[in-house]
Amino acid sequence: MTPPPARRRRTGTDGAAPARNLPRRGTVRRAQAITTYGVGSLVAVDQESFIVSGLDGADEHWNSDESPRIHERRLARLLGVQHFRLPPASEDTSRDGIRVRRFPLMHACPECNDLRRHRDFNPPAGRSICGTCEADLVPSRFVIACEAGHLDDFPYWHWVHRAAAGGGATTAGQCGGTLKMRTSGRSSSLRSILVSCTCGAPEVSMEGSFRKSALKDLGLRCRGTRPWLGTSAPAHVCGMTPRTLQRGSSAVWQPVLKSALSIPPWSDGRADPLAEHWDELRKLNSRAEVEMCLKFVFKGESPVPLDEVMALLAAEQEEDPSGEDEPTFDHRYRALRSKEYDRLCAGNDERERSRDEQFICETPLGDPSVLHPLGVSGPMLVKKLREVRALKAFTRLADPDATTEPHEVPLSDSPLQWLPAMEVRGEGVFLRLDKERLGSWEKAIAVAARVERMRTAHQRVMEQRAGDPSRVPPSPATPRMVLLHTLAHVLINEWSLEAGYPAAALRERLYAADDMAGVLVYTATSDSAGSLGGLVAQGEPELLDRTIRSAVRRAEWCSSDPLCVESEASGTGGTNLAACHACVMLPETSCEHNNILLDRALLVGTPEDPHLGFFRDVLEL
């Protein structure tokens, strides 16, 4: 966030002032409104703190010119919406932007040391200062949250009066005193933050407030408050035990992002006019019914020819998960990935497509047989791609990859027909591993045993974080998945050194299943790095052969060895083995799995067992 520059009074497109001339508090980039400062997250602007409001009413105050629609039918169908919208811009000329509400409400004055709700300081309109001391108010550093996604102010009154209250929950403020907060200055620990009350309650420190049972011992339960939705009443009484968090902690808000590549027949934009009518079209059984529906909807000739509509409907049916009476979200998402894998393998030649085509994937000019000794096959040059990333929901206190759907917090109080999203256009390199060689490697007892340790640890972490362990999906850790994941990381690190791309500008997309064994590395930012052609050039077989060999040899040694390669467990909960920030870990924006399920020993082996490595032959040359 940057401090807001001086601004003139905003006007609408016709020169008139907008209906509500709300004050501007700062600026964020559109991409940040999806990944960093999405609905329900906390935003710090200068000395103030706010929470990003929900999407209720956004249809009215998000200007259609500044927040255009984005269409990606495959992802929209997966998420149950009709379309997506780009978050509004925060320019000086913007008519409106993302709305926020003040949170936390508890503030402290550094002059008089009062600790109370913001409005009780009687600040002047539009300012956050103490009405008595005229000092800038400091938002509370501490908040409480539960795994159901609720968020609330820290209960300072109960914390100070816990001895007098006997540990039971009482009505806050009934003593009639005023809370005070000061720091002793002796250290930067919680012990130096002291809270007291003028009613005579003894001064206590914040030490111990972060214990898991700290609020439970006070007899406090989550009230189910949702400040990002304003004054709306809680959906239900939560009753879970909340946890104390620092306001800026990453555990306060984590986005649940889902993405899809635009692939034929959806990648040329011709199907966009039908975005709001697919649900009705899918219910029809014959070509004649579809034709009649199109004439009725468009009051005449359809902008999309009937033959193309029928082909699109057939393509949707092909993407339906097979063998599932009521497919879950995970089944549908795997079917979406499977279709992308098939298209990446088949390619989409530029010479046969129109200028509007958003997916161009071609076979390299060089001889791919040079990659066969490495166990790599089928490299493809993705010269043009479009990815849509949508903010589906958010979580608190837990990694979204380790939670189940009941803990995903929706972005609005009422159902919406759209979600906020961003689109990325760029380029990439796709490669596959040889199925026969991969199959024999996966059957090795030592390989399976090593990955089983990671899978067990990951499953345990997911069950510990979930409210209902019985609903936790199985861990995706398999020898194939961990190998592809680690290979993608070492390739990104290698290209960041050799091709001039920063690691944070590249991203992985894994295709690991019984019938898939591929990885796509592509540009992950919406700036000019995605249009330079440098990454595609690295996909030519001769260059790719040199890159893989160099990456594997570089992964053979880590500056943290022998501790790294001999580690029995590393990462969160032991979900990694031979992996650390000195060898294969990446910026988390580049990784699909938040830097877990990595093991470079599966690439290069270990000193005790070099045959663990899939690329062991490269190191023997």
C-alpha positions as CSV (number, residue, x, y, z in Angstrom):
1,M,0.0,0.0,0.0
2,T,1.2,3.5,-0.7
3,P,-0.1,6.6,1.1
4,P,-2.9,8.3,-0.9
5,P,-1.8,11.2,-3.0
6,A,-3.7,14.5,-2.9
7,R,-6.9,14.2,-5.0
8,R,-9.5,16.4,-6.5
9,R,-13.1,15.7,-6.0
10,R,-14.0,12.7,-8.1
11,T,-16.5,12.9,-10.8
12,G,-18.5,10.4,-12.8
13,T,-18.2,9.7,-16.5
14,D,-20.7,12.5,-17.2
15,G,-18.9,15.0,-15.0
16,A,-21.2,14.7,-12.1
17,A,-20.2,13.6,-8.7
18,P,-20.8,9.9,-7.9
19,A,-23.7,9.0,-5.8
20,R,-21.5,8.4,-2.7
21,N,-18.3,10.3,-2.5
22,L,-16.5,8.1,0.0
23,P,-13.0,9.1,1.2
24,R,-10.0,7.5,-0.4
25,R,-7.6,5.7,1.9
26,G,-4.9,4.2,-0.3
27,T,-4.3,2.2,-3.5
28,V,-3.8,-1.4,-4.3
29,R,-3.0,-3.1,-7.6
30,R,-5.8,-5.2,-9.2
31,A,-3.8,-8.4,-8.8
32,Q,-3.4,-7.6,-5.0
33,A,-7.2,-7.5,-4.7
34,I,-7.1,-11.2,-5.6
35,T,-4.0,-12.5,-4.0
36,T,-3.1,-10.2,-1.0
37,Y,-5.9,-7.8,-0.2
38,G,-9.0,-9.7,-1.1
39,V,-12.4,-9.8,0.7
40,G,-12.0,-10.3,4.4
41,S,-8.3,-9.4,4.6
42,L,-6.7,-6.6,6.6
43,V,-5.1,-3.6,4.9
44,A,-2.7,-1.2,6.7
45,V,-2.7,2.4,5.4
46,D,-0.4,4.7,7.2
47,Q,-1.5,4.6,10.8
48,E,-4.9,3.1,10.1
49,S,-6.1,-0.4,9.6
50,F,-9.1,-1.6,7.5
51,I,-10.8,-4.8,6.5
52,V,-11.8,-5.3,2.8
53,S,-15.6,-5.4,2.6
54,G,-17.7,-8.2,1.1
55,L,-19.1,-8.2,-2.4
56,D,-22.7,-7.5,-1.4
57,G,-23.8,-4.5,-3.4
58,A,-20.6,-4.6,-5.6
59,D,-22.8,-5.0,-8.7
60,E,-24.0,-1.4,-8.1
61,H,-20.8,0.4,-7.0
62,W,-18.3,-1.4,-9.2
63,N,-18.3,0.6,-12.4
64,S,-18.6,-1.6,-15.5
65,D,-15.9,0.4,-17.3
66,E,-13.4,0.1,-14.5
67,S,-14.3,-3.4,-13.5
68,P,-15.0,-5.3,-16.8
69,R,-16.2,-8.8,-17.1
70,I,-13.9,-11.7,-17.7
71,H,-15.1,-14.9,-19.4
72,E,-13.7,-18.3,-18.9
73,R,-16.4,-20.9,-19.3
74,R,-14.6,-23.9,-17.9
75,L,-13.6,-22.2,-14.7
76,A,-17.0,-20.5,-14.3
77,R,-18.8,-23.8,-14.6
78,L,-16.4,-25.4,-12.0
79,L,-17.1,-22.5,-9.5
80,G,-20.8,-22.3,-10.3
81,V,-20.9,-18.7,-11.6
82,Q,-21.7,-17.1,-14.9
83,H,-18.7,-14.9,-15.3
84,F,-15.9,-13.1,-13.5
85,R,-15.0,-9.4,-12.9
86,L,-11.7,-7.7,-12.8
87,P,-11.4,-5.7,-9.5
88,P,-11.8,-1.9,-10.0
89,A,-8.8,0.3,-10.5
90,S,-7.5,2.6,-7.8
91,E,-6.4,5.4,-10.1
92,D,-6.9,9.2,-9.4
93,T,-9.6,9.2,-12.1
94,S,-11.4,6.1,-10.8
95,R,-15.0,6.6,-10.0
96,D,-15.1,4.0,-7.2
97,G,-12.8,1.3,-5.8
98,I,-12.7,-1.6,-3.4
99,R,-14.6,-0.7,-0.2
100,V,-13.2,-1.2,3.3
101,R,-14.4,-0.9,6.9
102,R,-12.3,0.1,9.9
103,F,-11.0,-2.9,11.8
104,P,-9.9,-3.6,14.4
105,L,-12.2,-1.2,16.3
106,M,-10.0,-1.2,19.4
107,H,-7.3,1.6,19.3
108,A,-4.8,2.9,21.7
109,C,-3.6,6.5,22.2
110,P,0.2,6.7,22.7
111,E,-0.1,9.9,24.7
112,C,-2.8,9.2,27.3
113,N,-2.5,5.4,27.0
114,D,-6.3,4.9,26.7
115,L,-7.4,1.7,25.1
116,R,-11.0,1.9,23.7
117,R,-13.1,1.7,20.6
118,H,-12.2,4.1,17.9
119,R,-15.4,6.1,18.1
120,D,-15.0,6.6,21.9
121,F,-12.0,8.8,21.3
122,N,-14.3,11.3,19.5
123,P,-11.9,11.8,16.6
124,P,-12.7,14.5,14.0
125,A,-14.5,13.4,10.9
126,G,-12.2,11.6,8.5
127,R,-9.2,11.5,10.9
128,S,-7.9,8.9,13.3
129,I,-6.6,10.9,16.2
130,C,-7.4,11.1,19.9
131,G,-10.0,13.9,20.5
132,T,-8.1,14.9,23.7
133,C,-4.4,14.5,22.9
134,E,-4.7,14.9,19.1
135,A,-2.1,12.1,18.8
136,D,-2.4,9.5,16.0
137,L,-4.4,6.5,17.3
138,V,-2.7,3.1,17.0
139,P,-4.9,0.1,15.9
140,S,-4.9,-2.9,18.1
141,R,-2.0,-5.2,17.3
142,F,-4.1,-8.3,18.3
143,V,-7.2,-9.8,16.9
144,I,-8.9,-13.2,17.4
145,A,-10.2,-15.6,14.8
146,C,-11.6,-19.1,14.5
147,E,-11.2,-21.7,11.8
148,A,-14.7,-21.0,10.6
149,G,-13.5,-17.7,9.3
150,H,-14.9,-15.3,11.9
151,L,-12.9,-12.4,13.1
152,D,-13.2,-10.2,16.2
153,D,-11.3,-7.7,18.4
154,F,-9.1,-9.1,21.1
155,P,-11.1,-9.2,24.4
156,Y,-8.9,-6.9,26.4
157,W,-11.5,-6.4,29.2
158,H,-11.8,-10.1,29.9
159,W,-8.0,-10.5,29.8
160,V,-7.4,-7.8,32.4
161,H,-10.3,-8.9,34.7
162,R,-9.8,-12.6,34.4
163,A,-8.7,-13.0,38.0
164,A,-11.7,-11.0,39.3
165,A,-14.1,-12.9,37.0
166,G,-12.8,-16.2,38.1
167,G,-12.1,-17.3,34.6
168,G,-15.8,-17.0,33.5
169,A,-17.2,-14.9,30.8
170,T,-18.8,-11.6,32.0
171,T,-20.2,-8.5,30.4
172,A,-17.3,-6.4,29.1
173,G,-17.0,-2.9,30.6
174,Q,-19.4,-3.5,33.5
175,C,-16.7,-2.3,36.0
176,G,-17.1,1.2,34.7
177,G,-13.4,1.7,34.3
178,T,-11.2,2.7,31.3
179,L,-8.7,0.3,29.9
180,K,-5.1,1.5,29.6
181,M,-2.2,0.1,27.5
182,R,1.5,0.9,27.8
183,T,4.8,-0.7,27.1
184,S,7.6,-1.1,29.7
185,G,10.3,-0.7,27.0
186,R,12.4,-3.5,28.6
187,S,12.0,-5.8,25.5
188,S,10.0,-6.3,22.4
189,S,8.2,-9.4,23.8
190,L,4.6,-9.7,24.9
191,R,5.7,-9.4,28.5
192,S,6.5,-5.7,27.9
193,I,2.9,-4.9,26.7
194,L,0.9,-4.1,29.8
195,V,-2.8,-3.6,30.0
196,S,-4.7,-2.3,33.1
197,C,-8.1,-0.8,34.1
198,T,-8.8,2.3,36.1
199,C,-11.3,0.3,38.2
200,G,-8.3,-1.0,40.2
201,A,-7.8,-4.3,38.4
202,P,-4.1,-5.3,38.5
203,E,-1.9,-4.6,35.5
204,V,-1.3,-7.7,33.4
205,S,1.0,-8.3,30.4
206,M,-0.1,-9.9,27.1
207,E,2.2,-12.8,27.7
208,G,0.3,-16.1,27.3
209,S,-2.4,-14.6,25.2
210,F,-1.3,-16.6,22.1
211,R,-1.7,-20.0,23.8
212,K,-4.3,-22.2,22.1
213,S,-6.3,-22.5,25.3
214,A,-5.8,-18.9,26.4
215,L,-9.3,-17.7,25.4
216,K,-10.9,-21.0,26.3
217,D,-9.6,-20.7,29.8
218,L,-11.4,-17.3,30.0
219,G,-14.7,-19.1,29.1
220,L,-14.9,-17.2,25.8
221,R,-16.2,-18.7,22.6
222,C,-16.4,-17.3,19.1
223,R,-19.3,-14.9,18.7
224,G,-19.5,-15.5,14.9
225,T,-18.8,-11.9,14.0
226,R,-18.0,-11.0,10.3
227,P,-16.7,-7.4,10.2
228,W,-16.1,-7.6,6.5
229,L,-19.9,-7.8,6.0
230,G,-20.6,-4.7,8.1
231,T,-23.4,-4.7,10.6
232,S,-25.1,-7.9,9.3
233,A,-25.9,-10.3,12.1
234,P,-23.8,-13.5,12.4
235,A,-25.1,-16.3,10.3
236,H,-25.1,-18.5,13.4
237,V,-23.6,-18.7,16.9
238,C,-20.2,-20.2,16.2
239,G,-19.1,-21.5,19.6
240,M,-15.6,-22.5,18.4
241,T,-12.6,-21.6,20.4
242,P,-10.9,-18.6,18.8
243,R,-7.2,-18.0,18.6
244,T,-5.2,-14.8,19.2
245,L,-3.3,-13.6,16.2
246,Q,-1.2,-10.6,15.3
247,R,-3.1,-8.2,13.0
248,G,-0.5,-8.6,10.2
249,S,-0.1,-12.4,10.5
250,S,-0.6,-14.4,7.3
251,A,-2.8,-16.8,9.3
252,V,-5.5,-14.0,9.5
253,W,-6.3,-14.4,5.8
254,Q,-5.4,-16.9,3.1
255,P,-7.0,-16.8,-0.4
256,V,-8.6,-19.8,-2.0
257,L,-7.6,-19.4,-5.6
258,K,-8.7,-21.5,-8.5
259,S,-7.4,-21.1,-12.0
260,A,-7.9,-22.5,-15.5
261,L,-6.1,-22.1,-18.8
262,S,-8.1,-21.0,-21.8
263,I,-8.0,-23.9,-24.3
264,P,-9.9,-24.6,-27.5
265,P,-12.8,-24.4,-28.2
266,W,-13.1,-21.7,-25.5
267,S,-9.9,-19.7,-26.2
268,D,-11.0,-17.5,-29.1
269,G,-13.6,-15.5,-27.2
270,R,-16.4,-16.4,-29.6
271,A,-18.4,-18.1,-26.9
272,D,-18.4,-15.1,-24.5
273,P,-21.9,-13.8,-25.6
274,L,-23.4,-17.1,-24.4
275,A,-21.9,-16.8,-20.9
276,E,-25.2,-16.2,-19.1
277,H,-27.2,-18.8,-21.0
278,W,-25.1,-22.0,-20.7
279,D,-27.2,-23.4,-17.8
280,E,-30.3,-23.3,-19.9
281,L,-28.6,-24.6,-23.1
282,R,-27.2,-27.6,-21.2
283,K,-30.7,-28.7,-20.3
284,L,-31.8,-29.1,-23.9
285,N,-31.6,-32.4,-25.6
286,S,-31.7,-31.7,-29.4
287,R,-30.3,-29.4,-32.0
288,A,-33.7,-28.0,-32.8
289,E,-34.3,-27.1,-29.1
290,V,-30.9,-25.3,-29.0
291,E,-31.7,-23.4,-32.2
292,M,-35.1,-22.3,-30.8
293,C,-33.5,-21.2,-27.5
294,L,-30.9,-19.1,-29.3
295,K,-33.5,-17.3,-31.4
296,F,-35.6,-16.6,-28.3
297,V,-32.6,-15.3,-26.2
298,F,-31.1,-13.1,-28.9
299,K,-34.4,-12.0,-30.4
300,G,-33.2,-13.2,-33.8
301,E,-29.9,-14.4,-35.2
302,S,-27.4,-15.7,-32.6
303,P,-23.9,-14.1,-32.5
304,V,-22.6,-17.7,-32.3
305,P,-23.4,-20.1,-35.2
306,L,-25.5,-23.1,-34.2
307,D,-22.8,-25.5,-35.3
308,E,-20.3,-23.9,-32.9
309,V,-22.8,-23.9,-30.1
310,M,-23.3,-27.7,-30.5
311,A,-19.6,-28.2,-30.6
312,L,-19.2,-26.2,-27.4
313,L,-21.9,-28.2,-25.7
314,A,-20.2,-31.4,-26.7
315,A,-16.9,-30.1,-25.4
316,E,-18.5,-29.5,-22.0
317,Q,-19.9,-33.0,-21.9
318,E,-16.4,-34.4,-22.6
319,E,-15.1,-32.6,-19.5
320,D,-17.7,-34.1,-17.2
321,P,-16.0,-36.5,-14.7
322,S,-16.7,-40.1,-15.8
323,G,-17.8,-42.7,-13.3
324,E,-19.2,-40.3,-10.8
325,D,-22.9,-40.1,-10.0
326,E,-22.5,-36.8,-8.0
327,P,-18.9,-35.6,-8.7
328,T,-17.3,-33.6,-6.0
329,F,-15.5,-30.3,-6.6
330,D,-12.1,-32.2,-6.5
331,H,-13.4,-34.6,-9.2
332,R,-14.5,-31.7,-11.4
333,Y,-11.2,-29.9,-10.9
334,R,-9.2,-33.0,-11.9
335,A,-11.3,-33.3,-15.0
336,L,-10.6,-29.7,-15.9
337,R,-6.8,-30.4,-15.5
338,S,-7.0,-33.6,-17.5
339,K,-8.5,-31.7,-20.5
340,E,-5.8,-29.1,-20.3
341,Y,-3.2,-31.9,-20.3
342,D,-4.7,-33.4,-23.4
343,R,-4.7,-30.1,-25.2
344,L,-1.1,-29.4,-24.2
345,C,-0.1,-32.8,-25.6
346,A,-2.0,-32.3,-28.8
347,G,-1.0,-28.7,-29.5
348,N,-2.7,-25.9,-31.3
349,D,-0.8,-24.7,-34.3
350,E,-0.8,-20.9,-34.8
351,R,-1.0,-21.2,-38.6
352,E,-4.4,-22.8,-38.4
353,R,-5.9,-20.3,-35.9
354,S,-7.3,-16.8,-36.0
355,R,-5.6,-13.8,-34.5
356,D,-8.1,-13.9,-31.6
357,E,-6.8,-17.3,-30.5
358,Q,-5.5,-17.1,-26.9
359,F,-3.8,-20.6,-26.9
360,I,-1.0,-21.4,-29.2
361,C,1.0,-24.5,-28.5
362,E,3.4,-26.0,-31.1
363,T,5.9,-28.8,-31.4
364,P,9.5,-27.5,-31.3
365,L,11.6,-27.4,-34.5
366,G,14.5,-29.4,-33.0
367,D,14.7,-33.2,-32.7
368,P,13.0,-34.2,-29.4
369,S,14.9,-37.6,-29.4
370,V,17.9,-35.9,-27.7
371,L,15.7,-35.8,-24.5
372,H,15.0,-39.5,-24.5
373,P,18.2,-40.4,-22.4
374,L,16.8,-38.1,-19.7
375,G,13.4,-39.8,-19.6
376,V,11.7,-36.7,-21.0
377,S,9.4,-36.7,-24.0
378,G,6.9,-34.5,-25.8
379,P,8.2,-31.0,-25.2
380,M,5.8,-28.3,-26.4
381,L,6.3,-24.6,-26.9
382,V,3.3,-22.7,-25.5
383,K,3.8,-19.5,-27.4
384,K,0.6,-17.9,-26.2
385,L,-1.6,-18.7,-23.2
386,R,-4.2,-17.1,-21.0
387,E,-4.9,-18.1,-17.4
388,V,-7.8,-16.8,-15.3
389,R,-7.3,-16.9,-11.6
390,A,-10.4,-16.4,-9.5
391,L,-10.8,-15.7,-5.8
392,K,-13.3,-18.4,-4.7
393,A,-13.2,-17.9,-1.0
394,F,-10.8,-17.4,1.9
395,T,-9.7,-19.2,5.0
396,R,-8.3,-18.2,8.4
397,L,-5.8,-20.1,10.7
398,A,-5.2,-22.7,8.0
399,D,-3.7,-23.3,4.7
400,P,-6.4,-23.5,2.0
401,D,-4.7,-26.6,0.6
402,A,-5.2,-28.3,3.9
403,T,-8.8,-27.6,4.6
404,T,-12.1,-28.8,3.5
405,E,-14.9,-26.8,1.8
406,P,-16.9,-26.1,5.0
407,H,-14.1,-23.9,6.3
408,E,-14.0,-21.8,3.1
409,V,-15.5,-18.5,3.9
410,P,-17.7,-17.0,1.1
411,L,-17.1,-13.5,-0.2
412,S,-20.6,-12.2,0.3
413,D,-23.6,-12.8,2.5
414,S,-25.9,-13.5,-0.4
415,P,-25.1,-15.7,-3.5
416,L,-23.5,-14.0,-6.4
417,Q,-23.4,-15.0,-10.1
418,W,-19.8,-13.9,-10.4
419,L,-16.4,-13.8,-8.6
420,P,-13.5,-11.4,-8.7
421,A,-10.7,-12.6,-10.9
422,M,-7.6,-11.6,-12.9
423,E,-6.2,-12.8,-16.2
424,V,-2.6,-13.5,-17.0
425,R,-1.3,-13.7,-20.6
426,G,2.1,-15.1,-21.3
427,E,4.1,-18.0,-22.6
428,G,5.5,-21.3,-21.3
429,V,7.2,-24.6,-21.8
430,F,5.4,-28.0,-21.4
431,L,7.2,-31.3,-21.0
432,R,6.3,-34.9,-20.1
433,L,8.2,-37.7,-18.5
434,D,8.5,-41.1,-20.3
435,K,5.7,-43.3,-19.0
436,E,7.7,-46.6,-19.2
437,R,10.7,-45.3,-17.3
438,L,8.5,-43.4,-14.8
439,G,6.4,-46.5,-14.2
440,S,9.4,-48.7,-13.4
441,W,10.9,-46.0,-11.2
442,E,7.7,-45.6,-9.2
443,K,7.7,-49.3,-8.3
444,A,11.0,-49.1,-6.5
445,I,10.5,-50.0,-2.8
446,A,12.8,-47.3,-1.6
447,V,11.1,-44.6,-3.7
448,A,7.6,-45.6,-2.4
449,A,8.8,-45.8,1.2
450,R,10.4,-42.3,1.0
451,V,7.2,-40.7,-0.5
452,E,5.0,-42.6,2.0
453,R,6.7,-40.7,4.9
454,M,5.8,-37.4,3.2
455,R,2.3,-38.5,2.5
456,T,1.7,-39.6,6.1
457,A,3.0,-36.4,7.5
458,H,0.9,-34.3,5.0
459,Q,-2.2,-36.3,5.9
460,R,-1.6,-35.8,9.6
461,V,-1.2,-32.0,9.1
462,M,-4.4,-31.8,7.1
463,E,-6.4,-33.7,9.8
464,Q,-5.0,-31.6,12.6
465,R,-6.0,-28.4,10.9
466,A,-9.5,-29.6,9.8
467,G,-12.5,-29.3,12.0
468,D,-13.8,-32.7,10.8
469,P,-10.9,-35.1,10.1
470,S,-13.2,-37.6,8.5
471,R,-13.9,-35.1,5.6
472,V,-10.3,-34.4,4.8
473,P,-9.4,-35.5,1.3
474,P,-6.4,-37.8,0.8
475,S,-3.0,-36.3,0.4
476,P,-2.0,-35.8,-3.3
477,A,1.6,-37.0,-2.5
478,T,2.7,-39.8,-4.8
479,P,6.1,-40.5,-6.2
480,R,5.0,-39.1,-9.6
481,M,3.6,-35.9,-8.1
482,V,6.6,-35.2,-5.8
483,L,9.0,-35.9,-8.7
484,L,7.2,-33.5,-11.1
485,H,6.9,-30.9,-8.4
486,T,10.6,-30.9,-7.5
487,L,11.6,-31.0,-11.2
488,A,9.4,-27.9,-11.8
489,H,11.2,-26.1,-9.0
490,V,14.7,-26.8,-10.2
491,L,13.8,-25.8,-13.7
492,I,12.4,-22.5,-12.5
493,N,15.5,-21.9,-10.5
494,E,17.7,-22.8,-13.5
495,W,15.8,-20.5,-15.9
496,S,16.0,-17.7,-13.4
497,L,19.8,-18.0,-13.6
498,E,20.2,-18.7,-17.3
499,A,17.3,-17.0,-19.1
500,G,17.1,-13.8,-17.0
501,Y,13.7,-14.4,-15.6
502,P,13.2,-13.7,-11.8
503,A,11.9,-16.8,-10.1
504,A,8.8,-14.9,-8.9
505,A,7.9,-14.2,-12.6
506,L,7.6,-17.9,-13.4
507,R,5.0,-20.4,-12.2
508,E,4.4,-24.1,-12.3
509,R,1.3,-26.1,-13.2
510,L,1.5,-29.8,-12.4
511,Y,-0.3,-32.6,-14.2
512,A,0.2,-35.6,-12.0
513,A,-2.2,-38.6,-12.1
514,D,-2.3,-42.2,-13.3
515,D,-2.8,-41.0,-16.9
516,M,-0.8,-37.7,-16.6
517,A,2.8,-37.0,-16.0
518,G,3.6,-33.4,-17.2
519,V,4.6,-30.0,-16.0
520,L,4.0,-26.6,-17.5
521,V,6.3,-23.7,-16.5
522,Y,5.0,-20.4,-17.6
523,T,5.2,-16.7,-17.0
524,A,3.0,-15.8,-14.0
525,T,2.9,-12.0,-14.1
526,S,0.8,-9.7,-16.2
527,D,3.7,-7.4,-17.1
528,S,6.0,-7.4,-20.2
529,A,7.8,-10.5,-18.9
530,G,5.1,-12.6,-20.4
531,S,5.5,-11.4,-23.9
532,L,9.3,-11.4,-24.6
533,G,9.6,-14.9,-26.0
534,G,12.6,-15.8,-23.9
535,L,10.9,-18.6,-22.0
536,V,9.5,-20.3,-25.2
537,A,13.0,-20.3,-26.7
538,Q,14.2,-22.4,-23.8
539,G,11.9,-25.2,-24.8
540,E,13.8,-26.2,-27.9
541,P,15.1,-29.7,-27.3
542,E,18.8,-28.9,-27.5
543,L,18.5,-26.0,-25.0
544,L,16.0,-28.0,-22.8
545,D,18.4,-30.9,-22.7
546,R,21.2,-28.6,-21.5
547,T,18.9,-26.9,-19.0
548,I,17.7,-30.2,-17.4
549,R,21.2,-31.6,-17.1
550,S,22.5,-28.3,-15.5
551,A,19.5,-28.1,-13.1
552,V,19.9,-31.7,-12.0
553,R,23.6,-31.3,-11.4
554,R,22.9,-28.1,-9.4
555,A,20.3,-29.9,-7.3
556,E,22.9,-32.6,-6.5
557,W,24.5,-30.2,-3.9
558,C,23.0,-27.8,-1.4
559,S,24.9,-25.4,0.7
560,S,23.0,-26.8,3.7
561,D,24.2,-30.4,3.0
562,P,24.6,-32.8,4.6
563,L,21.8,-31.6,6.9
564,C,19.5,-31.0,4.0
565,V,19.9,-34.3,2.1
566,E,20.0,-36.4,5.2
567,S,17.0,-34.7,6.8
568,E,14.4,-37.1,8.2
569,A,11.7,-34.4,7.9
570,S,11.6,-30.8,7.0
571,G,9.0,-28.1,6.2
572,T,5.7,-27.7,7.9
573,G,4.9,-30.9,9.9
574,G,7.6,-32.8,8.0
575,T,5.9,-32.5,4.6
576,N,9.3,-32.1,2.9
577,L,12.4,-34.2,3.0
578,A,15.5,-33.0,1.1
579,A,14.3,-29.5,0.4
580,C,15.2,-26.1,1.8
581,H,15.4,-22.4,0.7
582,A,19.0,-23.0,-0.3
583,C,18.2,-25.6,-3.0
584,V,14.7,-26.1,-4.4
585,M,12.2,-23.9,-2.6
586,L,10.7,-21.0,-4.6
587,P,8.7,-17.8,-3.9
588,E,5.3,-19.0,-2.8
589,T,3.6,-17.2,-5.6
590,S,5.4,-19.5,-8.0
591,C,4.4,-22.8,-6.3
592,E,1.0,-24.5,-6.5
593,H,1.5,-26.3,-3.1
594,N,3.0,-23.6,-0.9
595,N,6.5,-25.2,-1.0
596,I,5.5,-28.5,0.5
597,L,5.8,-32.1,-0.9
598,L,9.4,-31.5,-2.2
599,D,12.3,-33.9,-2.2
600,R,15.4,-33.4,-4.5
601,A,16.6,-36.9,-3.5
602,L,14.0,-38.2,-5.9
603,L,15.8,-36.3,-8.7
604,V,19.4,-37.1,-7.8
605,G,19.3,-39.8,-5.1
606,T,21.2,-39.8,-1.8
607,P,24.8,-40.6,-1.0
608,E,23.7,-43.9,0.6
609,D,21.2,-44.8,-2.2
610,P,21.9,-43.0,-5.5
611,H,19.4,-45.2,-7.4
612,L,16.6,-43.2,-5.7
613,G,17.0,-40.5,-8.3
614,F,15.0,-40.5,-11.5
615,F,17.8,-38.6,-13.2
616,R,20.7,-40.7,-11.7
617,D,22.0,-41.5,-15.2
618,V,22.7,-37.8,-15.8
619,L,25.0,-37.7,-12.8
620,E,26.9,-40.8,-13.9
621,L,28.1,-39.3,-17.2
